[in-house]
Amino acid sequence: VGKVMYKHALMAVPFFVFMANVMERSGVAKELFNSMAILGGQLRGGVAVQTVAVSIILAAMSGVVGGEVVLLGVIALPQLFRLKYDRKLAIGVLTSSGALATLIPPSIVLIVYGAEANVSIKDLFTAGILPGILLASLYIIYVLIRVRLNPSLGPVYDAPEAKLPFIQRVAHLKGLILPFILIFGVLGSIYAGIATVTESAAIGAVGSLIVAAARRELTFTGVREALWATMLTAGALIWLIVGAVSLVGIYNILGGTRFLGGLLTAIELPPIGIIIIMMLIIFCLGTFLEWIAIVFITVPVFTPVVAQLGYDPVWFGILFAMNIQIYMLSPPFGPACFYLKSVAPKDVTLQEIFLSILPFIGLQIIGLALVMAFPQIALFLVGLGG
C-alpha cells in the first residue's frame, strides 16, 4: 500500500479536485451552461447539444465524474425538464456527457492508470482528447437525429437572448474568458513541458482561487467548503486505493495474476482478439468492482502483454479509460447513474435513469470499437507532440 501511495503522480488528484470544487462554487458552471444555451440559439435540441459541449469544458476543469454529473444534474436537468425535453433523452445525454471526465484531461482515471502502468500521463492526456471529442460528437449526432425524426423530443430554447443575431449571442460568453485561460494554463503547461502533471495541478488549484476572486465569488466560507469537499473526495479515493491494493494482494497470493497472465498468453487468437478479451474482462469486472480495483488487478498483467503484442500502452490506456466510462454508466453498478439520482427530482427513478442511458452505452461501445480499429484516433496528437 505504501509503495502505491508514494507514487508522485497521485498527488495531482487532490489539487485537481480542489480546482473543480472552487470553480463550482464560483458560479462558473451555471454561467457556462446559460451562455452556451444562448449561443445555441433556436437550434432544435440545442440545449441538449450545449449540455454535451459544457460537459467537455467542465471535464477539463475537474477530471472527476461524480462532481461533473452532480453539477450537470443540478444546473442542466431542471432546465431540460422545464423546456419539455423528452425525459429519457435529457437524462441519457446528461449522464453520459458527465462521464466524459474519465477521458478528457485532466482525467483522474488516466492519472491512476499512468501511475500504475508507468506510462507518461502527459501522453495519456494528449491521447484522450480526440476520443473524448469523438464520443461527444456521437452523442450530439444521436440527439440531432432523434429531434429531427421527432421534433417534440427537443424543443427550441425560449430565452429572448437566444433569438438575437449570432454575434450578439457570442457576446454572452465574455464571462468565461478567465475559466478558459485557467484551463489553457493548466493543460498548456503540461503539453509545453513547462510543468509536470502534479505541478500543473497545483497551478490550477491556485489559479481557481484567482478566477474566483476576479469574479468576486471568493469567500472564506466557499474556500472552506471547497477544502472540505476535496478532503472527502481525496479521502474516499485513498481508502478505495487501500482497499483495492489489499484485494489485489490477496488476489496475487491466490495466484490470480499468474492465472490471468497465463490465460491471455495461452489463448490462440490474433493480437486484436486478445485485446478484445482484455476489454471483456475489464467490462465484466466492472459489474462488481470499483474502477480503482480494476486498475490494480488488470493493468500490471495486461500492459506487459500489450507491449509483447506490439501495441502502444498509451493507446491501450485510452481503451481502458473508455471501458471504465462504460462501467460508469452500466447497471447494476453505474456510479454516474447513482450520482445523478442523488440530485435529480424525486420523480426520477433509478430504473428510469438506467433505461435512459442504454442508447448512450451503445454509442460508447461504437466509440471504443472505432478507437480499437483505428488507433491513430488516440495516437495522432501524441505523434504530433513527439
N, C-alpha and C positions, 0 to 999 in steps of 0.2 A: 504494500500500500504506500509506504514511504517513497519508494522508487518512482511510483506513478505520480504522486502528488508533488514531487520535486521538479517535475518537468516544467521548464521555464515558460513554454507557450501557454500553459493553462492559466498563468497569471493574467492573461489578456481578458479572460472571461468576465471577472467582476467589473473591470473597467468598462467593457462594452455594455454590460447590464446597467451599470450606473448611468452611462451616457443615455441609454434608452429611457430610463426612468426620469431623468431630468428633462429630456425633450418631451416626454409625455406630459409632465406637469407644467411645462411652459406654454402649453396650448398649441404647439406646432402641428400635432396630428390633426386636431379639429380644423385649424385654418387650412391645412394642406388638403383635407378632404373637400371642404367647402369650395376652395379655389379651383380644384381640379374638376369638380362637378360643374362649376360655372364655365370653365374652359371647354367642357364637352358640348355646351350649348344645347341645341334642340335635337341632337342625335338620339334616336330611339334606342333605349337600353344604355344610354351614355353614362348614367350614374354607376351602373354595374361595371362598365368598361373602366371608368375612372377609379373605381374601387380597386381593380387589378393594378392600375398604374400607381395608385397611392401605396398599395401593399409593397411594391418593389422599392419605393423610396423609404418606407418605414423599415423594411428589411435591412436596407443599407444603413439605417440608424440604430439597429438593435442586434440582429443576429439571433434573436430569441423568439421561437414560435409562439410560446404561451403569451408573452406580452403583446405581440402583434395581433393575434387573434382576439384577445380581450379588448384591445384598443379599437379594432375594427367593429367588434360586436357592440361596443358602447356608442361609437360615433356613426358608423355606416348603416348598421342593420335597422335602427329605428327610421332612418331616412328612407331606406329602400322600402320598408313596410308602409311608411306614410305615402310614398308615391305609388302605392298599389302594385309593386313588382310581384311577380309570382313568388310565393314563399320559398319553394324548393330551389328555384333559380337563385334567389337572393342569398339564401343560407349556403348553398353549394359554392357559389363564386366567392363569397366572403371567407369561408373556412379554408378552401383550397388555396386562395390567394395568400391568406395569412401564413400558410405552411411553406411559402416560398422562402421564408427566413432560414430554412435548412440548407439552402443552396446559394442564395445571394450573399456575397460577402458584406459584413464580417460574420459568417455563419459559425455558430458555436459547434455545430456538428463537424464542420470541416476542421476546426481548430483541434478538437479532440481526436479526430481521425488522423490528422497530420502528426500530432504529438505521439500517437501510438504507432503509426506506420513509419515514422522517421522520414516523412515526405515534406517538402517545402510548403509551408502554409501559404506563402505568397503565391506560389504556383497554383495551389488549390483554389485560392480566392479568384485568381485570374481565370482559371478553367471553369469556375462556377457561373460566370457572368452570362455567357451565351446560352447554356442550357436553362438557366433561370428565365431569361428572356423568351426562350423557345416555349417553355411551359406557360408563361404569362400570355404569349401570343395565341397558344392553343385555347386557353380559357376565353380570351377576347373573341376569337373566331367563333367558338361554340356559342357564346352569348349572342353575337350579332346574327348568326344563322337562326338561332331559336326565336329571337324577336322579329326577324324578317318573316319567318314562317307563321308566327302567331304574335302580332303586334301588341296584344293585350298583356303579354308576359313582361314587357319592358316599356313603360310609358316614358314620355319626354320629361325633362326637368322643368318644373313650373316656376322657378325663381325668375323675377324680372331681369336680373343681370344676365341670365342665360340667353336672353333674346337680343343682347347687344351685339354689334359687329365684332368680328374675331379679335381685332387689335385692341378694342376696349376690354374684351374678356381677358386677354393676356395681362392687362394691367393689374388684374386682381391677384396675380402671382408674385407681386413685388415683396410681399411679406415673407416669402420663402427663400429670399436670397441668402440670408445668414445660414439657415439649415443646410442649403446646398453647398455653401462654402465649407461648412464643417465636414460634410460627407466627402467632398473633394479633398480636403486637407488630410483626413484620416486615411482614406484609401489611396490617395495620391502619394502620400509619404511612404506607403508600403511599396507601391509599384515602382516608384522612382528610386527605391533603395536608400532613402534618407533615414528611415526608421524601421525597426523590427515590428512585428505584429504587436508585441507587448507594449513597445514604446508608442506606437500609433494609437493603441487603445487608451493609454494614459493621456495622450494629446486630445483624444476625443472626449474623455471624461472632463478635462479642464475646459475644452472648447465648448462643451454643452453648457457649462456654468456661464461662460461668457455670452453665449447666444441667449440664454435665459435672462441675463442681466440687461442685454441690449434690448430685449423685448419687454423689459420692466416686469418680468414674471419671476425674478429670483427673490425668493423669500426664505427666511430661516426654516419655517415650517415645511416648505416644499423640499428644501435640501435634506432636512431630517427624514422626511417621508421617503425620499429617493434613496438615502443611505439605508434606511430600514428595509425597504423593498429589495435592494441589492443584497443586503445581508441574508435575507430569507432565501432569495434565489440561489446565491452562491453557496449558502449553507446546505440547501437541499441538493445542489449539484455535487458538493463534496461527499455528502452521505451516500448519494447514488453511486459515486465512483468507489467509495469504500465498500459498499455492498456488492457492486459489480466485480471488483477485484477479488473480494473474498469468495464470491461464487465461482469465479474463474479459477481461483486457487484450488478449490475442491474439485472442480471440473478437470483440471490438469492432473491432480493426484489420481483421479479415477481413470486416467488415460484418454480423456475426451479429445485432447489436442492431437495425440498420435492417431486416434481413430479417424478424426475428421481429415487430417492430412493424408493418411493412408487411403481413405475413401476417395479423395479427389485425385490422387496420383494413380489409383488403380482403375479408375473409370476410363474405358476405351471410347473416348469421344474426341471430336476435333476441339481445338483450343476454345473456340467461341462457345461450344457446347458446355465446357467446364465452367466458363464464366456465367452461363445461364443457370447452371446447377448452383453456383455460389449465390446468385441473386435469389433463387428459390429458397435456399437455406436461410438467407437473411430475412426474406419475407415471412417464412414460417416462424422463425424465432420472434419476429415482431408481434405475433399473436399472443405471446405470454411473457415477454421480457421487455424491460426498459431499453431504449436505444443505446445507452452507455454500456450496459452489459453486453449488448450485441457487438459493440466495438471491440471490447476486450476479449470476447470469446472468438470472434471470427478474424479480425484484422491480423493478429500475429500469425495465424495459419494461412490466410488467404493471400496476403501480399507477397510472400516468397514464391508461392505457386504462380501468381500472376506474373511475377518477374521471370520465372522459368519458362512460362508460355510465350514470353516476348512482348508482353503488353506493358504499357506505361502505368505505373501505380497511381499517378495523378488522375489519369482517365478512369481507373477503377475507383478512386476516391469519389469522383463525381457520380459514378453509377451507384456507389454505396449511399451517398447523400440523397440521391433521387429515390432510392429504395426506402430510405428512412422517411422521406417525405410521404411516400405511400403509406408507410406504417403510421404516420402521424394522423392519417385520416381513417384508416381501415378499422372496422369493428372486428373483435369486441373491445379492443384497447383504445385506439383512436384518440390520443390525448387532445388533439386540436378540437375534436368534437365536444369533449368534456369542458375544455376552456370556454368554448362559445356558450355552452349550456349554462355556465356559471353566471353569465351576464345577459343572456337573452331574455326576452319577455317570458313570463311564466307559461304562456300557452304554447311555446316552442318546446316540443318534447325531444328527448334524446333519440327516439326512434325516427322522428321526422328529420333530424339532423343527419343521421346515418343514411337514410334513404336519399337525402338531397345531394350527398357528396358522391354517390355511386358513379354518375357520369364523369365526374372530375377525376375519380380514381382511374377510370378508363383512359382519360386524356393523359394522366401521369404515366400510365403504362406505355402509351404510344410514344410519349416523350423519351422514356427510358429506352425503348426499343430503337428509337432514332439515334440516340447518342451511342448506343451499343453498336449499331450498324455503321454509323459514321462518326468515328472517334474524333475527327477534326472539329466537330461542333464544340467539343470541350477543349481540344488542344490547340486550336488555331491561334487564339490570343496568347497562349503560353509560348508558342513558337515565335510570335512577333516580339515578345518580351525578351526571349533568349537571344 
